């Protein structure tokens, strides 16, 4: 395995007129494994029986490239980069004011996931609710109505914006306790992540709904019935043992959905790519991206042998304004922001229907494209 030591990486964080530099110390990424098979393009016109949507929160193209350099140098690719179909996606939200944030069209995760999950733009901070306060139907709602198994996986709280956008209707993404109750009353069959503190007063509801509650990595491994709720941290996961890593949760979610014999829709989020990019934490951003890439590997390994499965990988927005430079063969990188940006994000796909996720399109079209293949 190639090592990032072949490159001189440094962080240049730009804040106002102050330039802060620090040396980047190479890290050990020996845990990382890439997808080994060659992926061919699908036959156009086929419809998928299963859909696995993987979202790297804040994962721009530069985050992918920097992570690839960290483990592969310039010679090889991450699993994400091996997917045969590619596209670009616009990420802006509605302008104007909401109670959650100030004016501007650079999105947050709530408005972004509302666009992708429901096909409608909204104000920042809102989940599956339009600018006038009307509830919106999500792609997971539609899949459930057609009898599909549905599930969400995240490395932050399972009530956080991205997973919640598939099952909750809320004017504020910060309404975690109300969002938790909506999850328990939703048709979602599989939910893995953090946020245990938001469910602490809901044990009676969990029991009355017949939900299998798991709290440890071992209990996750032993889980064999649906609906299942995995809560592995009070708030956000730490991405280290003894908690399950995102690719381990992805493996289990896919196994449980597959065992039902029904078509399924799963959303799997690498939530903390965004968290670390907000703080210009280069190593942690790379680590979260590599963990997420291994979740993509899990999805592709399933799709490789189950040809009726569509796998889509994208981001809700870019975070940090990350730029990679190459001056006379010396590679460096620069964080230009501590916030989200309006950069286009890349989209990668494989399986039946993947050809529709190419070219340049708006984030609302994710819903339209998915809805067209769910029958």
N, C-alpha and C positions, 0 to 999 in steps of 0.2 A: 504493500500500500504506500502510495506517495504521501509525503508529509508536508505540511505548510512551511517547514523550515527551509525549503528551497526558495522561499520568497521572503522578502523583507516587507512586513506589513506594519503599518503604523496607523494610529487613529488621529485624524484631525477633526476635532469637533468645533464647529463654527457657532459662536454665540455672540450676537451683536458684533462688535469690532474686535473681540478677543478670540485668539486662536490658541486652542489648548492641544498640545501633542503629548502622546505617551507611547512608549514602545509596546508592541503586541508580542506577548510570549506564546510560542507554539504550544499547542495542547495535544493530548493523546486522544485520538478518536478511533481507537482500535475496535470499539464496539460496532462501528458502522459496517453495514453490508448492503451492497447494491443488488438490483434485480439482474439476473444472469441471462435471461432468455431474450431473443430478438423479437420485437413486437411488430407485427405486420398491420397494415391498414385494414379496416373492416370492409365488409361488403355493404355498399350503400343500399338503403331501403329496408334493412332489417330493423326490428324494434327490440329494445332490451327487455328482459324479464326482471333484471335487477339494476339498481343505480347506486353507485357509491360516489358521493360528492365529498372531496377533501378540500378544506379551506385552510390555507396558511395565513393566519391573521397578520397583516402588515408585511407580508412576504412579497417584496418587489423582485424584479429580475436580478438586481444586484445582490440581494440577499442569497438568492439561489447560486449565483456565480461565485460569490465569496466562499460559500459553504463547499461548493465543488472544488475550488482551489485548495481548500483546507485538507481535503482527503484524497484528491485525485491529481492535484497539479493541473497542468494544461492538457493532460493526455486522455483522461476518461471523463465520464459523465455521472451525475447523480441519476437515481431512478427516474425522477421527474423529467429529466432532460432526454430520457430514452423513449418517451411516449411519442407515437407517430403523428399525432395531429396537434397543431399549435395555433393559437389565436391571441388577440389582444382585447382587453376589456376596459371601457370607461367606467369610472367609479364615483362621479360627482353625485351629491345629494341635492335636494331642493335648497334654494337660498331662503333668506328670511330668518326670523327669530322663533325660537321655541323656548319653553321654560328651562330646557336642559343646557342650551349653549347659545352663542352669539351668532350673528349673521355670517354667511359665507357658504360656498358650495363644496368645499373640501369635506368629504364625508367622515362620519364616525362609523363604528361597527354596527350600530343599531340601524341607522338609515341604510347602510350598505346591505345588510342581510335582509331588511325589508324589501329592498329593490330586487334582490336575487330570489328570495323565497316567495314573494307575492306578485312581482312584476310591476310594482308601483313605487314611484319615488315618494319620499316623505321627509319630514324635518329630522334633524339629528336628535338622537335620544329616544326616538319612538320605535316601537316594535310591532310590526304588522298592523299598524294604525296609520291612516293617511293624515294629511295636514288638517283635515276637518274633524278628526277624531273618529272616523268610521273604521271598524274592524275589517281586516283583509284576510282572505283565505290563502293559506300557504300551500306550497307544493306537497308538504308532508300531510296536510289535511286532505288534499285531493287523493294522494296515494292511499291513505287509510280508508277513504270512502270506496276505493276500488278493491279493498281487501288486501292491500300490501302490508307487510310488516314494516314499521318505521322505527328509526333510532337516531340518537344524537350522542356524540362523544366529544369531550372537550378536556383541555388541560388546565383550565381555570374553572370557576364555578359553573355548574350545569345550568344555572340561572343567568349566566352572563349573556351578553347581547347575541352573539352568533348562534349558539344552540337554542336560545329562547325564541329567536325569530321564527322558528319552525313550529312552535306550539303555543306561544303566548300572544296576547293582545294587550299592549300596555303603552300609555302615553309617556312613561318614564322608564328607561332601562334600569334605573336604580331601585325599582320596586321589587327587590329580590324575594321578599317573603310572599308577596302576592303571586309573583311569577312561579315560585316553587309550588304553590297550591294549584296553579293552572297546569303545571306539568303533571301532577298527580291525578288531575281530572281529565287529562288529555288522552287521546288514543295512542300516544307514543309507547312502543313496546320495550325499547332498550334505551337507557340513559346512563352514561358513565361520565364521571368527572368529579369536581370538588363541590363545595357549597353545603356541606353537611349541616352547618349551623342554621341554614334557612329552613331545614326540614325537622329541626329538633322538637318542635311543638306539633308535629303532624303525624306522629306515630299511629294514632287511631285511624287516620285517613289512609295511611299506607297499608295497614292491616285490612281495613274494610274493602280496599280495592284489590286485595290479593296480590300485592306487589312484593316480589322477592328482593329484599334489601340486603346488599352486600357492602362490606366496609373495608375489606383487606384484599391484598393480592391473592391470597390463598382462597378466600371466599369467592373471588372473581373466577378463579380457575375452576372451582367446583360448581358454579352456577349452571343450572341446566333447565330452567323454566322461565317463561315469560308471563307477565311483564316483569322486568328486572330493573332495579335502580341501584347503581353503584356510586357510592359517595365516599371518596378516599382521602378527603381533607376537609377541614372546616371551611376553608375559602378556596384558595388556588393550590394546585398541585406543585410540588417542588421539583418534579422531573428526575427524582432520584429514588433509589430503594429506601424503605420497603414499599413505597407506593408503586403502582403499575405505571409504566411508561406508555405514551400514546399508542405506540405500535402494538403493545400487548393488549390494550383495550380494544384497538381496532381488530386484532385477531379474534378476540372473544366475541365481539359484536357480530362479525361476519359469520363465525361458526354458529352462533345462536340463531341468527336470521336464516342461514342456510338450512339448519336442522328442521325448520318448520315446513319446508317444501313449498312455501309460498313465495311469490315475488317480494322483493324488499327494496326500501330506500333507506340508505344510511348517510348521515352527514358526520364527518370526522374532522375536527378542527385542531390544528396546531396553534393553540391560543397564545402561547407566551413568546412567539417570535416578535409579536407586536410589543409586548411588555418590555423586552430587552432592547429592542430598537429605539423605543422612546427614551431610553437612558444611554444610548450609544454603547451598550455592553456587547462588544464584538464577539467575544468567546461564547457568551450565553446565547446570542442570536444565532451563531453557527450551530451550537449544540441543539437548540430547539428546532432549527431547520433540518438538521440531520435526523433527529428523532422523528420529525414529521415525514421526511423522505422515506424512512423505514415503514411508516404507516402506509405510504403510497405503495411501497413494495408489497406489503401484505395484501392490499387491494388488487394489485396487478397479478400476484400469484394466484389469487382466487379467480380473477377474470381470465387468466391465461388458460385455465382448465375448464372454466364455465363461460363459454363463448357468448352467452346471452347477457353478459354483464357489461354495463357502461361505466367507465371510471373517468371522472372529471377532476382535475386539480386546478385550483385558482386561488386568488387572494381577494379579500374584501377591499383592500386598499394597500398602498405602500406607506411605510413608516420610516422616518429618519432621513429621507432624501439621500440615501446611500449612493455613493459614486465610487467606482473602481478606476484607478489610473494605472497606466503602464508607461513609465519614463525610462527609455533606454534599457528595457528588459527588467526593470525593478518595479514590482507591483505594489501598490499602496491603495488605501481606501480612505474615504472621507465621509463623515456624517455631516450633513448640511442643515439638519433640523432636529428638533426634539418632538416633532408633531407628525401628523399624517400629511401626505402630499396628494396632489391631484394627478400624479403620474398614471399612465395606463399600466395595468398589470397583465401578466402573461397567463394564458390558459392552455392547459395540456389535457389531452383526452385520448381514450382508447376504448374500442368496443363498438357495438352497434349503435349508431346515432352520433358517433364521435365527429363525423365530418361536419355536423352542423355547428360545432364549436370552434370554427376556424374564421379567419378574417378579423376585422375590427367590429365590435358590437358593444352595445350598452349593457350595464349590469342587469337591467330589467329583463333583458332577453334571455337570461339564464332560466327564469321561470317559464317563459314562453316555449323555449326549446325543450325543457323537461316535461312540461304539460303535454306537449304534442306526442310524446312517446309513452306516457303512462295510460294504460288501457285496462 
